[in-house]
Amino acid sequence: MQTIAIKTAQNIDIDYEVAGLGERILARLIDYALYLAVYLIYIWTNGSSYHPSVFYSFTLPQILFLIFYGFYDIITELLFNGQSLGKYIMKIKVISLDGGRPRLGQYLLRYIFRLIDFGLTLQIGAIISVAVTENKQRIGDIVANTTLVRTKTRAGIDTLNFVDIEDDYQPIIPEAVMLADSDISLIHEVLNHFNKTADIIFVDRMAERICKQLDISIPHDLTSYKFLVAVLKDHNYYVLNVSPQLI
């Protein structure tokens, strides 16, 4: 499976699996099925919408459907972190190649160039572009500096999210509760990267960053790797066992 390395704001390269052409097409078909379902519901509740006169005044339900159809992609991707319903089901999402979450301007460029990718070229342009470009990008992705990657849960470090915590478990890093979800996600990515490459440099760098952020030191009996694992486990512990003293 083709991967792409994205450099984060913390100067850490994270490998993502690029979404394939088949996954993108299936995601698009699912979204089209949603359009059809909404349209059929409209027809069923409002009767036939065909009126040959160009002077026909649109009703409010028709206007709402046109807005839904026209702006569905950009609205869902903005609200749901790069995913429409089809992308969510296919477990793929839009990311920025500069390492951050796509900005509004990038989403707008992807949206505007849909006219070329799916309209003027009858979707052939998008298919050819995704098939031949290195990062599997349609024309809108190339202009916006984005692409689609897989979000499927991978075996390995991701399973730490579901580690059973013993009833008598005592956390060793209480400061872990102060970490944001983005920090926890980045720790997962770094450890997953280590599991695939055995490159300890990024693990050490991430551990140093967390220590500096929380103003703590790594316990003398823990390696950088075990320290990050402990941070994840202790964070989960406090999320599941919220204490008023920690709020």
Backbone as numpy.savetxt, mean C-alpha at the origin, in Angstrom:
# Nx Ny Nz CAx CAy CAz Cx Cy Cz
10.11 -13.94 -9.16 9.27 -12.75 -9.16 10.14 -11.50 -9.16
9.85 -10.56 -10.05 10.65 -9.35 -10.15 10.45 -8.47 -8.93
11.54 -7.91 -8.43 11.47 -7.01 -7.28 12.04 -5.65 -7.66
11.71 -4.66 -6.83 12.24 -3.32 -7.03 12.68 -2.80 -5.67
13.85 -2.17 -5.63 14.38 -1.62 -4.38 13.97 -0.16 -4.26
13.28 0.15 -3.16 12.84 1.52 -2.89 13.63 2.05 -1.71
14.28 3.19 -1.88 15.04 3.79 -0.78 14.12 4.66 0.06
14.01 4.35 1.35 13.14 5.08 2.25 13.80 6.37 2.70
13.03 7.19 3.43 13.57 8.45 3.95 14.68 8.20 4.95
14.74 6.98 5.52 15.79 6.62 6.47 17.01 6.04 5.77
17.07 6.19 4.42 18.21 5.70 3.64 18.34 4.18 3.67
17.22 3.49 3.79 17.21 2.04 3.81 16.52 1.54 2.54
17.18 0.63 1.83 16.59 0.05 0.62 15.69 -1.11 1.01
14.42 -1.03 0.60 13.45 -2.08 0.88 13.03 -2.70 -0.45
13.06 -4.03 -0.51 12.67 -4.74 -1.73 11.16 -5.02 -1.74
10.51 -4.64 -2.82 9.10 -4.93 -3.01 8.93 -5.81 -4.25
7.94 -6.69 -4.22 7.61 -7.48 -5.40 6.71 -6.64 -6.31
7.13 -6.45 -7.55 6.36 -5.65 -8.48 5.12 -6.42 -8.93
3.99 -5.72 -8.98 2.75 -6.36 -9.44 2.86 -6.69 -10.92
2.46 -7.89 -11.28 2.54 -8.33 -12.67 1.39 -7.81 -13.51
1.53 -7.96 -14.81 0.50 -7.50 -15.75 -0.83 -8.20 -15.48
-0.78 -9.50 -15.23 -2.02 -10.24 -14.98 -2.76 -9.74 -13.75
-2.03 -9.44 -12.68 -2.65 -8.93 -11.45 -3.30 -7.57 -11.69
-2.62 -6.73 -12.47 -3.17 -5.41 -12.75 -4.44 -5.52 -13.59
-4.43 -6.43 -14.58 -5.62 -6.59 -15.42 -6.79 -7.12 -14.60
-6.53 -8.11 -13.74 -7.61 -8.66 -12.91 -8.17 -7.60 -11.96
-7.28 -6.78 -11.40 -7.73 -5.70 -10.51 -8.63 -4.74 -11.27
-8.25 -4.44 -12.51 -9.04 -3.54 -13.33 -10.40 -4.15 -13.65
-10.43 -5.44 -13.95 -11.70 -6.10 -14.26 -12.63 -6.10 -13.05
-12.05 -6.27 -11.86 -12.87 -6.23 -10.65 -13.49 -4.85 -10.48
-12.71 -3.81 -10.74 -13.25 -2.45 -10.66 -14.34 -2.23 -11.70
-14.14 -2.77 -12.91 -15.18 -2.66 -13.93 -16.45 -3.39 -13.50
-16.29 -4.52 -12.83 -17.45 -5.26 -12.33 -18.20 -4.43 -11.29
-17.45 -3.68 -10.49 -18.09 -2.80 -9.51 -18.87 -1.70 -10.22
-18.28 -1.11 -11.27 -19.00 -0.10 -12.05 -20.32 -0.67 -12.56
-20.24 -1.87 -13.13 -21.42 -2.50 -13.71 -22.47 -2.77 -12.64
-22.02 -3.24 -11.48 -22.97 -3.54 -10.39 -23.69 -2.27 -9.94
-22.94 -1.19 -9.80 -23.55 0.08 -9.38 -24.51 0.58 -10.45
-24.12 0.44 -11.72 -24.99 0.89 -12.80 -26.28 0.07 -12.86
-26.16 -1.25 -12.69 -27.36 -2.10 -12.72 -28.29 -1.78 -11.56
-27.71 -1.47 -10.40 -28.53 -1.06 -9.25 -29.27 0.23 -9.57
-28.56 1.15 -10.24 -29.20 2.41 -10.64 -30.35 2.15 -11.61
-30.12 1.30 -12.63 -31.17 0.99 -13.61 -32.36 0.34 -12.91
-32.07 -0.56 -11.98 -33.14 -1.29 -11.29 -33.99 -0.36 -10.43
-33.36 0.63 -9.83 -34.08 1.53 -8.93 -34.66 2.76 -9.62
-34.15 3.09 -10.83 -34.59 4.33 -11.48 -35.13 4.12 -12.89
-35.09 2.89 -13.38 -35.58 2.64 -14.72 -34.53 2.98 -15.76
-34.88 2.83 -17.02 -33.93 3.04 -18.11 -33.42 4.47 -18.11
-32.12 4.61 -18.37 -31.51 5.95 -18.37 -31.21 6.43 -19.78
-31.65 5.70 -20.80 -31.33 6.09 -22.18 -32.29 7.18 -22.66
-31.70 8.30 -23.06 -32.48 9.40 -23.62 -31.71 9.94 -24.81
-32.27 9.84 -26.01 -31.54 10.22 -27.23 -31.28 11.71 -27.34
-32.07 12.53 -26.70 -31.91 13.97 -26.84 -30.65 14.47 -26.15
-29.85 15.26 -26.89 -28.63 15.81 -26.29 -28.96 16.89 -25.29
-30.21 17.34 -25.30 -30.62 18.39 -24.38 -31.22 17.84 -23.09
-31.18 16.51 -22.97 -31.76 15.88 -21.79 -31.00 16.31 -20.53
-31.74 16.69 -19.52 -31.13 17.12 -18.26 -30.85 15.91 -17.38
-29.62 15.81 -16.89 -29.24 14.69 -16.05 -29.92 14.80 -14.68
-30.34 13.67 -14.17 -30.91 13.63 -12.83 -29.78 13.52 -11.82
-30.09 13.76 -10.55 -29.08 13.69 -9.50 -28.44 12.30 -9.43
-29.23 11.20 -9.45 -28.60 9.87 -9.43 -27.63 9.65 -10.60
-27.99 10.17 -11.79 -27.10 10.02 -12.94 -25.80 10.80 -12.73
-25.93 12.00 -12.19 -24.75 12.82 -11.92 -23.84 12.12 -10.91
-24.45 11.54 -9.86 -23.66 10.84 -8.84 -22.96 9.63 -9.44
-23.65 8.91 -10.34 -23.01 7.76 -10.97 -21.84 8.19 -11.84
-22.01 9.28 -12.60 -20.93 9.77 -13.46 -19.72 10.21 -12.63
-19.99 10.84 -11.48 -18.90 11.23 -10.59 -18.20 9.98 -10.05
-18.99 8.98 -9.65 -18.43 7.73 -9.15 -17.56 7.07 -10.21
-18.08 7.00 -11.44 -17.33 6.36 -12.52 -16.08 7.16 -12.89
-16.23 8.47 -12.95 -15.13 9.30 -13.42 -14.00 9.48 -12.42
-14.35 9.52 -11.12 -13.33 9.83 -10.11 -13.07 8.69 -9.14
-13.59 7.51 -9.45 -13.45 6.36 -8.56 -12.00 6.04 -8.23
-11.15 5.97 -9.26 -9.76 5.57 -9.06 -9.02 6.52 -8.14
-9.05 7.80 -8.44 -8.26 8.75 -7.67 -8.80 8.90 -6.24
-10.13 8.83 -6.06 -10.70 8.96 -4.73 -10.32 7.76 -3.86
-10.49 6.55 -4.40 -10.18 5.36 -3.60 -8.68 5.25 -3.30
-7.85 5.59 -4.28 -6.40 5.50 -4.05 -5.94 6.52 -3.02
-6.56 7.70 -3.02 -6.21 8.72 -2.02 -6.68 8.31 -0.62
-7.89 7.77 -0.54 -8.48 7.43 0.76 -7.93 6.14 1.34
-7.55 5.19 0.48 -7.18 3.86 0.94 -5.73 3.51 0.60
-4.87 4.52 0.67 -3.42 4.31 0.57 -3.03 3.55 -0.69
-3.48 4.06 -1.84 -3.05 3.49 -3.11 -3.81 2.28 -3.59
-5.01 2.04 -3.04 -5.75 0.85 -3.45 -7.20 1.17 -3.79
-7.65 0.65 -4.92 -9.07 0.59 -5.24 -9.57 -0.76 -4.74
-10.85 -1.04 -4.94 -11.37 -2.34 -4.51 -10.64 -3.47 -5.24
-10.44 -3.32 -6.55 -9.75 -4.35 -7.32 -8.33 -4.56 -6.85
-7.63 -3.47 -6.57 -6.25 -3.59 -6.09 -6.22 -4.24 -4.71
-7.20 -3.90 -3.87 -7.24 -4.50 -2.53 -7.45 -6.00 -2.61
-8.36 -6.43 -3.45 -8.64 -7.86 -3.60 -7.42 -8.59 -4.17
-6.75 -7.96 -5.12 -5.57 -8.57 -5.74 -4.30 -8.36 -4.91
-4.44 -7.64 -3.81 -3.32 -7.38 -2.89 -2.15 -6.69 -3.58
-2.48 -5.59 -4.29 -1.47 -4.74 -4.88 -1.81 -3.30 -4.53
-0.83 -2.41 -4.63 -1.07 -1.01 -4.29 -0.11 -0.11 -5.04
-0.47 1.16 -5.12 0.38 2.16 -5.75 1.41 2.66 -4.75
2.67 2.73 -5.16 3.70 3.33 -4.32 4.51 4.31 -5.17
5.19 5.23 -4.49 6.06 6.18 -5.17 7.47 5.61 -5.24
8.13 5.79 -6.35 9.49 5.27 -6.51 10.52 6.07 -5.73
10.11 7.19 -5.13 11.06 7.94 -4.31 11.05 7.48 -2.85
10.29 6.43 -2.56 10.32 5.85 -1.23 9.23 6.32 -0.29
8.49 7.35 -0.65 7.43 7.84 0.21 6.06 7.43 -0.29
5.05 7.78 0.50 3.68 7.56 0.05 3.39 8.51 -1.11
2.71 8.04 -2.16 2.44 8.93 -3.29 1.74 10.21 -2.85
2.15 11.31 -3.44 1.56 12.61 -3.12 0.34 12.85 -4.01
-0.43 13.86 -3.64 -1.64 14.18 -4.41 -1.31 14.42 -5.87
-0.22 15.16 -6.13 0.16 15.44 -7.51 0.45 14.18 -8.30
1.05 13.16 -7.65 1.33 11.91 -8.34 0.05 11.16 -8.67
-0.88 11.15 -7.71 -2.17 10.51 -7.98 -2.90 11.23 -9.12
-2.80 12.56 -9.15 -3.46 13.33 -10.21 -2.86 13.02 -11.58
-1.53 12.90 -11.64 -0.89 12.56 -12.92 -1.33 11.18 -13.40
-1.38 10.20 -12.48 -1.83 8.86 -12.86 -3.26 8.93 -13.38
-4.08 9.75 -12.73 -5.49 9.87 -13.11 -5.63 10.52 -14.48
-4.91 11.61 -14.69 -5.01 12.34 -15.96 -4.56 11.45 -17.13
-3.49 10.70 -16.93 -2.96 9.88 -18.02 -3.75 8.60 -18.23
-4.81 8.38 -17.44 -5.73 7.29 -17.73 -6.37 7.50 -19.09
-6.52 8.78 -19.50 -7.11 9.09 -20.80 -6.31 8.46 -21.93
-4.98 8.41 -21.74 -4.11 7.80 -22.76 -4.03 6.30 -22.54
-3.79 5.89 -21.28 -3.61 4.47 -20.98 -4.84 3.64 -21.30
-6.03 4.16 -20.93 -7.25 3.35 -21.07 -8.24 3.91 -22.07
-8.05 5.16 -22.50 -9.01 5.77 -23.40 -8.55 5.81 -24.83
-7.62 6.72 -25.13 -7.19 6.92 -26.52 -6.56 5.68 -27.13
-5.88 4.89 -26.32 -5.24 3.67 -26.84 -6.06 2.42 -26.59
-7.29 2.60 -26.09 -8.19 1.47 -25.82 -7.52 0.42 -24.93
-6.77 0.88 -23.94 -6.09 0.06 -22.94 -4.86 -0.67 -23.48
-4.68 -0.65 -24.81 -3.52 -1.33 -25.38 -2.23 -0.63 -24.96
-2.27 0.70 -24.90 -1.10 1.46 -24.49 -0.63 1.08 -23.10
-1.58 0.95 -22.16 -1.23 0.58 -20.79 -0.65 -0.82 -20.74
-1.25 -1.76 -21.48 -0.78 -3.15 -21.47 0.64 -3.25 -22.03
0.88 -2.59 -23.15 2.21 -2.64 -23.75 3.23 -1.99 -22.82
2.88 -0.84 -22.25 3.81 -0.13 -21.38 4.18 -0.96 -20.16
3.19 -1.59 -19.52 3.46 -2.43 -18.35 4.31 -3.63 -18.75
4.06 -4.18 -19.91 4.78 -5.38 -20.36 6.24 -5.11 -20.66
6.58 -3.92 -21.16 7.94 -3.69 -21.64 8.80 -2.86 -20.69
8.21 -2.13 -19.75 9.01 -1.28 -18.87 9.61 -2.08 -17.73
10.76 -1.63 -17.26 11.50 -2.36 -16.23 10.72 -2.50 -14.93
10.03 -1.44 -14.53 9.29 -1.44 -13.26 7.81 -1.69 -13.44
7.42 -2.25 -14.59 6.01 -2.60 -14.86 5.10 -1.39 -14.69
5.42 -0.32 -15.39 4.68 0.93 -15.26 3.84 1.21 -16.50
2.60 1.62 -16.29 1.85 2.17 -17.41 2.34 3.59 -17.62
1.84 4.24 -18.68 2.33 5.58 -19.02 2.12 6.55 -17.86
0.95 6.46 -17.22 0.68 7.33 -16.08 1.65 7.12 -14.94
2.07 5.88 -14.73 3.05 5.58 -13.68 4.41 6.19 -14.02
4.79 6.09 -15.28 6.08 6.64 -15.70 6.12 8.14 -15.44
5.07 8.83 -15.83 5.01 10.29 -15.66 4.96 10.66 -14.17
4.22 9.88 -13.37 4.05 10.20 -11.95 5.16 9.63 -11.08
6.05 8.83 -11.65 7.12 8.17 -10.89 6.55 7.23 -9.83
5.59 6.42 -10.25 4.96 5.44 -9.36 4.97 4.08 -10.02
4.60 3.06 -9.27 4.36 1.74 -9.83 3.45 0.99 -8.87
3.09 -0.24 -9.22 2.26 -1.07 -8.35 3.09 -2.22 -7.81
2.94 -2.50 -6.52 3.67 -3.59 -5.90 2.69 -4.50 -5.16
3.18 -5.69 -4.85 2.36 -6.63 -4.09 2.35 -6.27 -2.62
1.22 -6.54 -1.96 1.13 -6.32 -0.52 0.83 -7.61 0.21
0.94 -8.76 -0.45 0.62 -10.04 0.18 1.51 -10.26 1.39
0.91 -10.81 2.45 1.69 -11.14 3.63 2.66 -12.24 3.30
3.93 -11.99 3.59 4.97 -12.97 3.27 5.30 -13.80 4.49
5.75 -15.02 4.24 6.15 -15.88 5.35 7.39 -15.30 5.98
7.59 -15.60 7.26 8.80 -15.11 7.91 8.47 -14.10 8.97
9.12 -12.94 8.89 9.00 -11.96 9.95 7.60 -11.41 10.08
6.81 -11.41 8.97 5.46 -10.88 9.06 4.62 -11.62 10.07
4.92 -12.88 10.35 4.12 -13.65 11.29 4.30 -13.15 12.71
5.27 -12.27 12.96 5.43 -11.71 14.30 4.20 -10.94 14.74
3.41 -10.47 13.78 2.18 -9.76 14.13 1.24 -10.65 14.93
1.39 -11.95 14.79 0.44 -12.87 15.39 1.09 -13.78 16.44
2.26 -13.35 16.96 2.92 -14.13 18.00 2.07 -14.12 19.27
1.83 -15.30 19.80 1.09 -15.39 21.05 1.93 -14.82 22.19
1.30 -14.00 23.00 1.98 -13.42 24.16 1.48 -14.12 25.41
2.41 -14.69 26.14 2.04 -15.46 27.34 1.32 -14.56 28.35
0.48 -15.19 29.18 -0.27 -14.43 30.18 0.64 -13.71 31.16
1.78 -14.32 31.48 2.69 -13.72 32.45 3.85 -12.99 31.78
3.69 -12.69 30.49 4.78 -12.03 29.75 5.07 -10.64 30.32
6.34 -10.33 30.47 6.78 -9.04 30.96 7.60 -8.34 29.88
7.11 -7.25 29.32 7.87 -6.55 28.28 9.16 -5.98 28.83
10.15 -5.88 27.97 11.45 -5.37 28.39 11.74 -3.99 27.81
10.91 -3.57 26.86 11.11 -2.26 26.25 9.77 -1.51 26.26
9.36 -0.98 27.41 8.06 -0.30 27.51 7.94 0.90 26.59
9.09 1.51 26.22 9.05 2.67 25.33 8.50 2.32 23.94
8.43 1.03 23.62 7.95 0.60 22.30 6.53 1.07 22.03
5.78 1.34 23.09 4.40 1.77 22.93 4.32 3.12 22.22
5.40 3.90 22.26 5.39 5.24 21.67 5.61 5.22 20.17
5.95 4.08 19.62 6.22 4.00 18.18 4.93 4.07 17.37
5.01 4.75 16.24 3.86 4.85 15.34 3.76 3.60 14.48
2.59 3.41 13.87 2.41 2.25 12.98 3.42 2.25 11.84
3.78 3.45 11.35 4.75 3.53 10.27 6.11 3.02 10.72
6.48 3.27 11.99 7.75 2.77 12.52 7.74 1.25 12.59
6.63 0.70 13.08 6.50 -0.75 13.20 6.55 -1.41 11.83
5.88 -0.79 10.86 5.89 -1.33 9.51 7.30 -1.33 8.93
8.06 -0.26 9.18 9.41 -0.17 8.66 10.32 -1.22 9.31
10.13 -1.46 10.61 10.91 -2.49 11.29 10.64 -3.85 10.65
9.37 -4.13 10.37 9.01 -5.38 9.68 9.74 -5.50 8.35
9.74 -4.43 7.59 10.38 -4.46 6.27 11.88 -4.70 6.39
12.51 -4.05 7.37 13.95 -4.21 7.54 14.30 -5.64 7.93
13.54 -6.21 8.86 13.80 -7.58 9.28 13.52 -8.57 8.16
12.48 -8.29 7.39 12.19 -9.17 6.26 13.32 -9.09 5.23
13.84 -7.90 5.02 14.98 -7.72 4.12 16.17 -8.53 4.62
16.42 -8.51 5.92 17.53 -9.28 6.50 17.31 -10.78 6.29
16.07 -11.23 6.47 15.77 -12.66 6.31 16.04 -13.14 4.89
15.93 -12.23 3.92 16.16 -12.61 2.52 17.61 -12.45 2.09
18.31 -11.51 2.72 19.65 -11.19 2.24 20.76 -11.45 3.26
20.40 -11.61 4.56 21.37 -11.78 5.63 22.29 -10.56 5.77
21.83 -9.42 5.29 22.61 -8.19 5.39 22.26 -7.49 6.70
23.20 -7.51 7.67 22.94 -7.01 9.01 23.06 -5.50 9.10
23.62 -4.86 8.06 23.87 -3.42 8.13 22.59 -2.63 8.38
21.53 -2.96 7.62 20.29 -2.22 7.76 19.62 -2.51 9.10
19.80 -3.73 9.62 19.25 -4.06 10.94 19.92 -3.20 12.00
21.26 -3.11 11.95 21.98 -2.27 12.92 21.56 -0.81 12.80
21.41 -0.34 11.57 21.03 1.06 11.36 19.63 1.33 11.89
18.72 0.37 11.67 17.35 0.54 12.16 17.32 0.52 13.68
18.10 -0.37 14.29 18.15 -0.45 15.75 18.68 0.86 16.33
19.69 1.43 15.70 20.24 2.71 16.16 19.20 3.82 16.05
18.45 3.81 14.96 17.42 4.82 14.77 16.34 4.73 15.84
15.90 3.51 16.15 14.86 3.32 17.16 15.38 3.75 18.54
16.63 3.38 18.85 17.21 3.79 20.14 17.25 5.31 20.26
17.66 5.97 19.20 17.74 7.42 19.22 16.35 8.04 19.35
15.39 7.47 18.64 14.02 8.00 18.67 13.39 7.84 20.04
13.65 6.71 20.70 13.05 6.44 22.02 13.97 6.86 23.17
15.19 7.31 22.83 16.17 7.72 23.85 16.48 6.57 24.81
16.79 5.41 24.23 17.12 4.23 25.03 18.37 3.58 24.45
18.88 2.56 25.11 20.02 1.78 24.61 19.59 0.34 24.43
20.27 -0.37 23.54 19.98 -1.78 23.35 20.44 -2.56 24.58
19.59 -3.36 25.21 20.02 -4.18 26.35 21.25 -5.00 25.99
22.18 -5.11 26.94 23.48 -5.73 26.65 23.37 -7.18 26.21
22.27 -7.86 26.57 22.13 -9.27 26.22 21.36 -9.49 24.91
21.09 -8.43 24.15 20.35 -8.55 22.90 21.19 -8.07 21.73
21.11 -8.78 20.62 21.69 -8.30 19.38 20.74 -7.28 18.76
21.19 -6.60 17.72 20.32 -5.63 17.05 19.06 -6.31 16.53
19.22 -7.51 15.96 18.07 -8.24 15.43 17.08 -8.59 16.54
17.59 -9.18 17.63 16.70 -9.57 18.72 16.07 -8.35 19.39
16.80 -7.23 19.37 16.25 -5.99 19.93 15.03 -5.54 19.13
15.14 -5.57 17.80 14.01 -5.16 16.96 12.83 -6.11 17.10
13.13 -7.39 17.21 12.05 -8.37 17.43 11.36 -8.08 18.76
12.14 -7.77 19.79 11.57 -7.45 21.10 10.71 -6.19 21.03
11.16 -5.20 20.25 10.38 -3.98 20.07 9.02 -4.30 19.47
9.01 -5.15 18.45 7.74 -5.53 17.82 6.82 -6.25 18.80
7.39 -7.19 19.54 6.59 -7.97 20.47 6.05 -7.10 21.60
6.90 -6.21 22.12 6.46 -5.34 23.21 5.44 -4.32 22.72
5.60 -3.85 21.50 4.60 -2.92 20.94 3.25 -3.62 20.84
3.26 -4.86 20.34 2.01 -5.62 20.25 1.41 -5.84 21.63
2.26 -6.09 22.60 1.79 -6.33 23.97 1.02 -5.11 24.48
1.59 -3.92 24.28 0.95 -2.72 24.80 -0.28 -2.34 24.00
-0.28 -2.67 22.69 -1.47 -2.41 21.89 -2.64 -3.26 22.38
-2.33 -4.50 22.76 -3.39 -5.43 23.23 -3.74 -5.23 24.70
-2.83 -4.61 25.45 -3.03 -4.43 26.89 -2.78 -2.97 27.25
-3.69 -2.10 26.79 -3.50 -0.67 27.01 -3.64 -0.36 28.49
-2.62 0.33 29.00 -2.62 0.73 30.41 -2.75 2.23 30.52
-3.60 2.75 31.42 -3.78 4.19 31.56 -2.45 4.89 31.83
-1.51 4.23 32.53 -0.25 4.87 32.85 0.59 5.14 31.60
0.26 4.44 30.49 1.07 4.56 29.29 0.46 5.54 28.28
-0.70 6.08 28.60 -1.39 6.96 27.66 -0.93 8.41 27.89
